[in-house]
């Protein structure tokens, strides 16, 4: 047993009903956080499950998680309730939403119901006022730039080993500028920032999905989270289906007063926001493999880059980026990682 697990187990056992609790691993994620399940002896003799988060304070500040979770929970969002917290040591005792990730439950028969539930919850999140004790950061120019730079630094130059010419650097700068200005021009709402099928849980005896991994929430573009959901880096759907779900969401958020965009405008926002998101994600997947020794994320790069291909192909202003991606980056990705899917490979 590692030292932090010993500390965490001792911490949990101090609370009534947890005196003999053993912390069993549930999962880790792309960060340094770890999750464990413990059981509390109930008065009727049954064992009630809880989740314990281990968030090493020198690597992961759990303060934002605590403040956002409490604010969102009070507002009725389906985030786990916090029962106990020790932010100094980075330990949290949380409500257990189970293990059924939305991703594992998705198939052509369940997709419509699950995505409708996810979109309904997202509309509620976007309408949330700022927490009085935690003014969320803005998804500003600096943050957008840092994220897109991950694509160049970690995927292109890092993992793929490309040496970019001045012309290629300039082309990327122009592409990033167009995406950044589109994002900043959108109406601003509460943004989860990682709202996808691995951060939504199908709960027993509830039609509402559980929402997790929200600690990086910001105030940002109205289409950011719906891009994360519908152009998911872990599962891909036909463009026709994505458009139908997107229009449903546009109508919901229009009715909620979050924007005044027509279908074409909202779709353009969505397309360009998706490119910014997927540049960031592809870079993060490469960084996870190179820096954090998590090579399993490399397999998600081809799917993520396929979204970049499809979106840039539809944008005349990004024709140079599309051509370069097709001729330079994609062959290198396919050589080192695996085939980049086209629309013909998407599930029906």
Legacy VTK file of the C-alpha trace (Angstrom):
# vtk DataFile Version 3.0
C-alpha trace
ASCII
DATASET POLYDATA
POINTS 348 float
0.000 0.000 0.000
1.433 3.404 -1.000
1.758 6.194 1.556
-1.096 8.318 0.235
-3.455 5.352 0.175
-2.554 4.620 3.797
-3.232 8.254 4.711
-6.517 8.237 2.791
-7.695 4.994 4.442
-6.896 6.345 7.899
-8.707 9.588 7.052
-11.881 7.796 5.926
-11.983 5.494 8.934
-12.339 8.413 11.329
-15.906 9.032 10.151
-18.874 7.166 11.735
-19.678 3.926 9.927
-16.345 3.775 8.068
-14.262 2.301 10.889
-13.268 -0.812 8.940
-13.498 0.628 5.443
-10.971 -0.486 2.844
-10.389 1.773 -0.160
-10.627 -0.210 -3.403
-9.394 1.376 -6.651
-12.097 2.567 -9.029
-10.177 4.488 -11.660
-7.699 7.185 -12.411
-8.010 9.836 -15.084
-5.824 11.980 -17.284
-4.730 14.000 -14.252
-2.915 12.959 -11.079
-6.202 12.339 -9.255
-7.205 8.835 -8.187
-10.558 7.461 -7.108
-11.427 4.697 -4.662
-14.656 3.109 -3.458
-15.377 2.596 0.240
-18.431 1.213 2.004
-20.213 2.550 5.055
-22.055 0.197 7.378
-25.664 1.422 7.441
-28.003 1.071 10.420
-29.957 -1.697 8.660
-26.793 -3.741 8.204
-26.336 -2.981 4.506
-23.193 -1.470 3.012
-23.555 1.881 1.272
-20.874 2.800 -1.324
-19.045 6.123 -1.417
-16.218 7.476 -3.564
-12.989 8.864 -2.128
-10.944 11.212 -4.285
-7.197 11.409 -3.781
-5.962 14.703 -5.216
-2.259 15.229 -4.363
-2.108 18.907 -3.326
1.330 19.497 -4.829
-0.051 18.461 -8.233
-3.829 18.983 -8.139
-5.535 21.759 -6.168
-8.935 20.355 -5.173
-10.192 23.779 -4.050
-11.951 24.591 -7.354
-13.589 21.141 -7.358
-14.991 21.721 -3.866
-16.314 25.199 -4.567
-17.838 24.341 -7.952
-19.323 21.053 -6.715
-21.081 22.708 -3.791
-22.375 25.579 -5.907
-23.629 23.334 -8.713
-25.138 20.817 -6.282
-27.097 23.586 -4.548
-28.315 24.727 -7.973
-29.669 21.252 -8.769
-26.991 20.022 -11.191
-26.346 16.279 -10.854
-22.802 16.478 -9.499
-21.687 14.283 -6.585
-22.476 15.583 -3.125
-19.413 16.225 -0.961
-19.795 14.636 2.468
-16.325 15.313 3.861
-13.358 17.314 2.589
-9.743 17.799 3.599
-8.396 20.222 0.970
-5.017 20.517 2.713
-4.287 16.831 2.156
-6.428 16.555 -0.991
-8.989 14.010 0.242
-12.712 14.142 -0.545
-15.543 11.770 0.401
-18.160 11.884 -2.348
-21.512 10.512 -3.393
-21.126 7.382 -5.519
-22.756 7.594 -8.955
-21.654 4.075 -9.946
-19.388 2.901 -12.756
-21.599 3.096 -15.850
-19.937 5.669 -18.063
-22.180 7.049 -20.787
-19.524 5.945 -23.291
-20.012 2.285 -22.398
-23.786 2.551 -22.723
-23.836 4.222 -26.128
-25.092 2.339 -29.178
-27.510 3.239 -32.005
-30.470 2.178 -29.843
-29.565 4.146 -26.705
-27.848 7.180 -28.233
-30.915 9.352 -28.762
-32.123 9.032 -25.172
-28.675 9.455 -23.630
-27.726 12.469 -25.718
-31.069 14.124 -25.021
-30.416 13.689 -21.298
-26.869 15.036 -21.647
-28.066 18.066 -23.626
-30.821 18.795 -21.094
-28.278 18.802 -18.257
-25.910 20.991 -20.262
-28.593 23.641 -20.785
-29.010 23.817 -17.003
-25.247 24.139 -16.482
-24.974 26.938 -19.038
-27.631 28.965 -17.209
-25.841 28.797 -13.850
-24.875 32.122 -12.287
-21.342 32.494 -11.011
-20.650 31.159 -7.543
-20.412 33.982 -4.977
-17.258 32.457 -3.488
-15.588 31.319 -6.718
-15.498 33.685 -9.712
-14.698 31.301 -12.543
-11.807 32.105 -14.873
-12.618 33.483 -18.312
-11.892 31.447 -21.422
-9.805 34.346 -22.653
-7.232 34.950 -25.370
-4.336 33.635 -23.290
-6.122 30.389 -22.416
-7.258 29.755 -25.981
-3.733 30.353 -27.262
-2.127 28.076 -24.665
-4.483 25.272 -25.566
-3.966 25.460 -29.319
-0.199 25.627 -28.831
-0.397 22.103 -27.370
-1.080 20.789 -30.880
2.097 22.311 -32.262
4.322 21.680 -29.228
3.331 18.165 -28.176
1.838 16.471 -31.236
3.510 18.021 -34.276
6.992 18.849 -32.991
6.968 16.508 -29.999
5.470 13.138 -30.844
5.496 13.354 -34.646
8.953 14.958 -34.751
8.033 17.468 -37.455
10.357 20.417 -38.055
8.022 23.225 -39.082
9.160 25.828 -41.584
8.480 29.540 -41.133
5.671 29.225 -43.681
4.082 26.361 -41.747
4.419 28.263 -38.467
2.725 31.265 -40.057
-0.081 29.094 -41.445
-0.722 27.643 -37.982
-0.673 31.114 -36.410
-3.275 32.299 -38.935
-5.451 29.256 -38.270
-5.233 29.704 -34.506
-6.121 33.408 -34.814
-9.277 32.683 -36.802
-10.415 30.058 -34.286
-9.587 32.278 -31.330
-11.541 35.259 -32.656
-14.579 33.078 -33.392
-14.538 31.688 -29.850
-14.243 35.124 -28.255
-17.117 36.471 -30.361
-19.598 33.878 -29.081
-22.013 34.544 -26.201
-20.375 33.570 -22.908
-21.897 31.023 -20.512
-20.823 28.626 -17.766
-18.575 26.011 -19.411
-17.848 22.587 -17.863
-14.828 22.337 -20.207
-14.666 18.537 -20.471
-18.285 17.575 -21.073
-18.169 14.237 -22.877
-19.136 10.583 -22.610
-16.353 9.642 -20.169
-17.395 12.349 -17.723
-21.107 11.497 -17.679
-22.465 8.557 -15.698
-25.658 6.594 -16.272
-27.152 6.226 -12.792
-29.457 3.515 -11.532
-33.013 4.648 -10.823
-32.489 8.078 -12.359
-33.071 9.430 -15.849
-30.529 12.210 -15.245
-26.869 11.633 -15.968
-24.273 12.207 -13.274
-21.731 14.930 -14.113
-18.094 14.597 -13.015
-14.657 16.147 -13.708
-15.949 19.717 -13.683
-13.154 21.336 -11.658
-11.742 23.213 -14.676
-15.022 25.046 -15.375
-14.769 28.548 -16.847
-16.926 31.238 -18.379
-16.646 30.761 -22.117
-18.210 30.168 -25.553
-21.749 28.823 -25.747
-20.770 26.000 -28.146
-17.701 24.689 -26.299
-19.360 21.993 -24.194
-21.751 20.859 -26.914
-18.711 20.360 -29.179
-17.081 18.229 -26.470
-20.221 16.122 -26.287
-21.243 15.743 -29.926
-17.746 15.673 -31.461
-16.473 13.409 -28.699
-12.813 12.378 -28.881
-13.791 8.865 -27.717
-16.734 8.053 -29.995
-17.770 9.378 -33.398
-21.231 9.733 -34.959
-22.432 10.517 -38.497
-22.535 14.196 -39.349
-26.286 14.050 -40.034
-26.955 12.817 -36.517
-24.636 15.416 -34.990
-26.507 18.169 -36.867
-29.857 16.949 -35.537
-28.638 16.911 -31.941
-26.974 20.295 -32.388
-30.170 21.890 -33.698
-32.072 20.522 -30.701
-29.528 22.138 -28.420
-29.578 25.418 -30.361
-33.344 25.625 -29.935
-33.104 24.825 -26.214
-30.453 27.452 -25.555
-32.221 30.007 -27.761
-35.368 29.525 -25.692
-33.289 29.903 -22.519
-32.039 33.279 -23.771
-28.377 32.251 -23.991
-27.937 33.482 -27.580
-29.892 34.733 -30.602
-28.142 32.742 -33.338
-29.870 31.140 -36.303
-29.012 27.589 -37.378
-26.270 28.545 -39.835
-24.532 30.902 -37.414
-24.688 28.425 -34.567
-23.323 25.641 -36.766
-20.419 27.878 -37.844
-19.626 28.655 -34.215
-19.786 24.936 -33.463
-17.481 23.964 -36.330
-14.765 26.487 -35.468
-15.044 25.851 -31.730
-14.651 22.164 -32.464
-11.388 22.790 -34.249
-10.005 24.709 -31.277
-11.101 21.891 -28.954
-9.580 19.166 -31.111
-6.271 20.970 -31.565
-6.054 21.113 -27.782
-7.151 17.499 -27.275
-4.755 16.052 -29.843
-1.897 17.902 -28.166
-2.947 16.731 -24.706
-3.135 13.094 -25.844
0.444 13.350 -27.132
1.566 15.016 -23.900
-0.073 12.295 -21.807
1.897 9.697 -23.734
5.243 11.524 -23.692
5.293 13.309 -20.354
2.950 11.244 -18.172
3.638 7.744 -19.520
-0.003 7.169 -20.522
0.342 5.825 -24.088
-3.249 4.552 -24.208
-4.389 8.043 -25.189
-2.439 7.882 -28.457
-5.217 5.736 -29.915
-7.628 8.669 -29.616
-5.476 11.003 -31.748
-6.563 9.710 -35.198
-10.257 10.164 -34.367
-9.604 13.620 -32.966
-7.627 14.659 -36.050
-10.394 13.343 -38.305
-12.670 16.017 -36.826
-10.064 18.644 -37.744
-9.964 17.346 -41.298
-13.736 17.334 -41.739
-14.244 20.795 -40.218
-11.372 22.542 -42.006
-12.447 21.068 -45.346
-15.745 22.951 -44.959
-14.034 26.291 -44.247
-12.692 28.179 -47.310
-10.605 30.405 -45.016
-8.824 27.297 -43.695
-8.053 25.667 -47.018
-4.294 25.973 -46.534
-4.529 24.321 -43.114
-6.667 21.496 -44.526
-4.228 20.887 -47.395
-1.235 20.880 -45.036
-2.996 18.591 -42.569
-3.841 16.172 -45.385
-0.408 16.142 -47.008
1.932 16.480 -44.010
0.428 15.725 -40.596
-2.014 12.920 -41.406
0.511 10.656 -43.205
2.865 11.050 -40.237
0.073 10.236 -37.777
-0.933 7.178 -39.784
2.666 6.008 -39.928
3.337 6.413 -36.192
-0.090 5.893 -34.576
-2.782 4.517 -36.867
-5.284 5.304 -39.630
-7.254 8.533 -39.456
-10.913 7.630 -40.066
-13.028 9.237 -42.731
-16.762 9.788 -42.664
-17.319 6.393 -44.298
-16.032 4.731 -41.116
-18.563 6.331 -38.796
-21.250 4.151 -37.133
-24.739 4.410 -38.550
LINES 1 349
348 0 1 2 3 4 5 6 7 8 9 10 11 12 13 14 15 16 17 18 19 20 21 22 23 24 25 26 27 28 29 30 31 32 33 34 35 36 37 38 39 40 41 42 43 44 45 46 47 48 49 50 51 52 53 54 55 56 57 58 59 60 61 62 63 64 65 66 67 68 69 70 71 72 73 74 75 76 77 78 79 80 81 82 83 84 85 86 87 88 89 90 91 92 93 94 95 96 97 98 99 100 101 102 103 104 105 106 107 108 109 110 111 112 113 114 115 116 117 118 119 120 121 122 123 124 125 126 127 128 129 130 131 132 133 134 135 136 137 138 139 140 141 142 143 144 145 146 147 148 149 150 151 152 153 154 155 156 157 158 159 160 161 162 163 164 165 166 167 168 169 170 171 172 173 174 175 176 177 178 179 180 181 182 183 184 185 186 187 188 189 190 191 192 193 194 195 196 197 198 199 200 201 202 203 204 205 206 207 208 209 210 211 212 213 214 215 216 217 218 219 220 221 222 223 224 225 226 227 228 229 230 231 232 233 234 235 236 237 238 239 240 241 242 243 244 245 246 247 248 249 250 251 252 253 254 255 256 257 258 259 260 261 262 263 264 265 266 267 268 269 270 271 272 273 274 275 276 277 278 279 280 281 282 283 284 285 286 287 288 289 290 291 292 293 294 295 296 297 298 299 300 301 302 303 304 305 306 307 308 309 310 311 312 313 314 315 316 317 318 319 320 321 322 323 324 325 326 327 328 329 330 331 332 333 334 335 336 337 338 339 340 341 342 343 344 345 346 347
